[in-house]
Amino acid sequence: MDKSALQKYLAELVNEGDIDCAAKLSVFLKVLGNFRIPNRIRLLQCFIEVGKVLTRKSQLSSGIRRKMASHLRHKKALTGLRACSHFFVPNLLRPFSSRFSLSTALSGLTSRQNRLQKPQLKPKEIRAAVGLIMFHYAKTSVIELKIKPELAVCLGRDMTEEQAKNYYRDNVQGQVRDAYGRQININADGVRHLYKDEDGKHTICAEYLMQSRVKRLPWIRYALENTMEIYKRYDGDWICYAYTQTFSVPFRTGGENNYLMVIVRSENAQAPLKFVTAYYINDHEELLKRIEEFEPFETSPVIHKTF
């Protein structure tokens, strides 16, 4: 099914009076123009899956039903998407909003495809990529700094190296527990994360002090203690966790979202966690790329066991 066929199908939907579905498909068509082959091909496959669901659940004429069925029978490449359509497609059919959209889901798929360097993702890879995006939107929360001014005390003027070290020692260093009761140790050597040299190493030297990280020091403990948006990945013998929290920084023109990722790690699931680094991201698309290499972390607050 090519773009012209989809446009024709859209017109038939409008004639059928199914404006809601037609509006959603029109959004799909607009998104289509932003992708190149083979991504566009995969997007067309998504369209067909959507058509499959619509013919099942909408009151469409038998002619359109037969037409869509004939397209589906000849699309062997749909095996992967068909296998996860019970999970993937229903969420694409939700009312579109700024919190979840087809373009966002496809961004996650594209990032995973690029990272794995695969021309086509397997069903489980598609499920994992879209599941990650859904987990992000389900768990994310925005903290308004104008409501919590104590988190904005470091914003504004730059700190000297001594001031930054003292603030870290007095206000960040120590032990915290996350939302699931797990202990996280923030040791003295964690101050190294405030520095970054030309090679990306944490070389402690005044010229390498990153003011962007210094200004967000108050956010570290808050994110570790409160966020439910936690990701994990295995890095050699270590288990790494990314605690992600969104902070809205007030400006005259309105709030601007900053995304903080705090990385901690442990040698096993039972060992205490140790703070490694924290950095902020000011672009949502960049955040989605960063979390793509992780998987969602969920645990029971009662038994503290991952599943």
N, C-alpha and C positions, 0 to 999 in steps of 0.2 A: 504494500500500500504506500504510494508516494504522497507528496504534499498536496498535489491537486486532488487526489482521491479523498484525502482527509478534509479538504475544504468543501468538497461536494457533500461528504457525509455530514459536515457541520451545517451546511445549508438545509439538508434534509431534516436534521434534528430541530432546527429552528421552525421549519414548516410543521413538524410534529408537535410543536408547542413546548418542547423540553428545553426551556431557556436556560435553566440552571446548568445542565450538562453542557449545553452549547457554549455558555460563557466560559466554562472551565476548559473546554477544548480550544477555544480561541486563545486563551492564555498559553496553552501548549504550543500552538502554532507560532506565537510570537517568540517563545523561548527557542523554538527550533532554529530560527535564523541566526542564533548566537553560537552555534556549534558547527564544527567541521567534521567531515567524514574521517574516521568511522564513528565518532561520537554521535553524529546526526543519525546514523543508521540505528544505533542503540536507542536513541530517543524515539525514532519511529516505531521501534519495537515496543517501547513503553506505551505509545499511542494505541497500538493494536491491543495490548493487554487491557488498557482502559476501555477500549471498545468492547472487549470480551466481557468485562464486568457490566458495562452499561446494557448490553444486549441481554444479560442475565437478569438484571435488577430493574431495568426501566421498562415502561410500557411503550415499546417501539413497535412499529409495524413489522409484520412477518417478513416483508421484502428486505428491510434493513437487517433483520436478524440473519436471514439467509446469506446476504451479501457479506456481513462481517464473518460469519462462519466459514465461508469459502476462502476468505483471506487467511484466516487462522490455520486452516488445513495445510496451506502451502508455505508456512513459515517455520521451517525446521530450526532456524536460529533462535526461536523463542523458547527453547527448552528450559534454559536457565531462568528466564523471567517468569515463565509459566509455573515453574516449580515453587517460586516464592511469591506468587501473585496474591495468595491469601494474606500475606504480610505486607507486601510492597504497595500494591494497587489501592487497597481501601484507604490508605493514608493519603494517597495522592488525590483521592476524591473528596477529601475534607474541604470545607470552605477555605479558600486561600487567604492567608494573612501574612503579616510580617514575620510571624514566628515559625512558619513552616510552609514551604512552597516546593513545587516541582524543580525549580532551578536550584534550590538549595540541596535537594536530594541528589540531583544530577551532579552537582559540584562534588558531593561526597563520593559518588561513583567514579567520577573522572579522576579525583585525587588518588583513589585506591588503584585504579587502572594504571595510572602513571607510575605510582610507587612500585607496583608489582610488575610493571612493564609487560602487560598482557593485552592482546588485542580484544579479548573477550573475557569477562569475569564468569566464574563458576557460580552456581546458585548460592552456595554458602558464602561466597565472597560478596555477592550482592546483598544478601540478608545482613551480613555483618556491617557493610558500609552504610546501608540505610538505617539499620538498627542503631548505629553509633550516632547518626544525625538525630534520630528520634529521641535517643537518650539525652542528648545535649539539650534539646528543647524542653524535655520533660523535667529535667533537673536544674536547669539554669535559673538563676534569680539575680535581680539587679539591686544593688545597694546604693541608695541615694546619699551622696556625701553631704548634701545640704541638710539632711536629717541626722546624719552621724558626723558632725564636724570634727570629732576626735580622730577620725580616719584621714582628715585633710591637713593635719598639723605640719606635715613635712612638705606640702605643696607650696609653691611660691619661690622664695629666694633659695639659691643653691647653698648647700651645706659645705663646710670645710671637711677635709678628710677626718680630722679629729672629731668633729661634731657627729659625722656619720657613724664612726666606730662607737662612739659613746652611746648614741641612740640605739644602735643594734644591741650593744651589751646590756643596756638598762631596760629596754622595752620589747625586744624581740627574743633574745637568747633565753633559753630555759626549756621547760617541758609543757606540752599542750596535749589535749586529747581531742580527737576528731569527733564528728557527729555520731560515730559508731563506737566511741569509747576507746579507740586505739591510741596508745601513747606514741607521741612524736617528740624526739629529742632535737632541739635546735642548739647545736654546740657552738663554741666560740669560733671554730674554723669556718663556720658558715658565712662569716663576714666576707669571705673571699668572693662570694657571688656578686658583690658590688663592683668588682673590677673585671675588666676585659681588655686584653691587649690586641695588637693587630692580628695575631694568630688565633684569636678566640680563646686564649688561656686566661685563667683567673690569676694574673700576676698582680700582687699587692704593691701598688705604686700609685702615688697621688695623681699622676697624669692619666692613669687608666680608670680612675673612679667614674662610674656611670651615674650621673645625677638622676637620670630617669628611673633608676632602681632605688636610689636613696630616697626619692620623694614618695615612693610607694612602700617603704618599710612598714608603716602601720598596718598595711593590708595583709601582711603575711600571716600573723597569728589569727586575725579575724577569718581569713579564708580557710585555714586549717581547722579551726574550731567549728565553723558553721556550714560550709558548703556541702551539698549533697551531690555535686557534680564532680565525681572522682573517676579517673581513668587509670588503667594499669597496663603494664607491658613487661615482658621478660627481657632483661638485658644481660646476657651471659648468666652468671650465677646470682644476679640480683633481680629482685622484683621492684620495679619502679612504679610510683603512683603520681599522678598529676592532679592536684587539687585546683579546680578552676572556679573563679569567682568573677562576676561582672560588677564593676563599680561605675556609677554615673557621676562624672566630674562636672560640676556646674560652671557654665559660662554665660555671658550676657545673652548669647544667641540660643541658649538652652543647654540641656545636658548632653555630654559626649561620653559614650561608653568606652571604658578601658577594661581589658580582659587580663586578669592576673592568673598565671600558671605557677603553682608552687610544686616543685619536684622533690619528693622524698623517696627513700628506698630502704629495703631490708634484705637480709640474706634468705629469709624464709617467711612464710605467712604468720608464724607465731612470734618472730623476733620483733623487738621495738623498731619503729621507723626512725630514720635519721634525715633531717633536712639537708638538701643538696644545693638547690638554687631556686630563685624565683625571678620571673621576668614578666613584663606586661606587653600586651599586644593591643594596638588601637584600631585594628581592622578585623571585622567579623570573618571575612573570607580567609584571612590568614589564620585566624583561630581554628577554623574548620580544617585547614591543612595540617595544623600542628596536632590536633587530636586524632587525626586519621591513623597515625601509627600506633595508637592505643586501642584498647577495648574497654567497654563500660565496666565499672566496678560497682557491684551491689553486694550488700551483706545484710544478714539479719541482725538487728540491734540486740536480739536476745541471745543467740548462740554464737555470734561473731564468726560466722563461717561463710566463705564465699560460695556462690553457686553460679 
